[in-house]
Amino acid sequence: MSDILYVVIPCYNEQEVLHETAKRLREKFQVLIAAKKISPKSRIVFVNDGSKDATWEIIRELHADDKIFSGINLSRNRGHQNALLAGLLTVKNLADMVISMDADLQDDINAVDEMIARFKDGFDIVYGVRSSRATDTFFKRFTAESFYKLMKFLGADTVYNHADYRLMSRKALDGLEKFGEVNLFLRGLVPMIGYPSTKVFYERAERFAGESKYPLKKMLFFALQGITSLTVEPIRLITTVGVTMSSISLLVILWTLYEYLFGDTVRGWTSMLASLWFIGGLILLSIGIVGEYVGKIYLETKNRPRFIVSEFLN
């Protein structure tokens, strides 16, 4: 087995942290190469996802100074998941194992050693899993944990407390390439590949510099993307709620008939008005959920490219 490692790092407006990330990864690679754990042909690949700052210029400078650094420049901003996929599929035939991680240095670089060890034990996929969320705010911790629990409830196969820090073998990447959907949620797709996998636990650090690329609005969109990309359970829940509401409405009809025959019909005005508002809101919500799936079908049928690489420095 050869030991060529490529580390793929999606970047969007990461000029504040890029030099430090490159420095720490280069030091880690030097140690791994000296210990003969990875091949000297191993590379660190930064994927520029249409950044508006000097990210691509810095990547070009890093590549010019040291060929251990490579760069992939996308033609335009395609989002984190597409940028990550672009990096993985571009380098998959050049490496024996590929590790994906974020540029903000929150993922523990020292976990790479154990990931490589697990790969050599025969695992095609090694998930980097947070051992705790001590560095998160209460709101961030609550929403993230709720998301994973909701995904599990809806039947989506995801790894709890795992983001996109993982090692994949070339064989696993070949399997990933067979998934052709445009609406990407890699945390759910990778477990579907089915090859032998294991976990490596690590402590996630604070962001080294710059601002988070996932404010609340983007987090909510990402969660919606994940749910609608992996499971049709929300549509099934609509059916369940519809049957339940129909059953309740029969009771309401019987109650209104009773009130009409033996009581004062004006007394039921408030409950009737509340019921109409509730059912109206439920109908709009149901239409919205169905519309989200129809929109995804629309995008999938167009079969547009998920990314376009304009330049590859390697």
Buried (B, 14 or more C-beta within 10 A) or exposed (E): EEBBBBBBBBBBBBBBBBBBBBEBBBEBBEBBBEEEBBBEBBBBBBBBBBBEBBBBEBBBBBBEEEEBBBBBBBEEBBBBBBBBBBBBBBBBEBBBBBBBBBBBBBBBBEBBBBBBEBBEEEBBBBBBBBEEBEBBEEEBBEBBBEBBEBBEEBEBBBBEBBBBBBBBBBBBBBBBEEEEEBBBBBBBBBBEBEBEBBBBBBEBEEBBBBEEBEEEEEBEEBBEBBBBBBBEBBBEBBEEEEEEBEEEEEEBEEEBEEBEEEEEEEEBEEEEEEBEEEEEEBEEEBEEBEEBEEEBEEEEEEEEEBBEBEEBBB
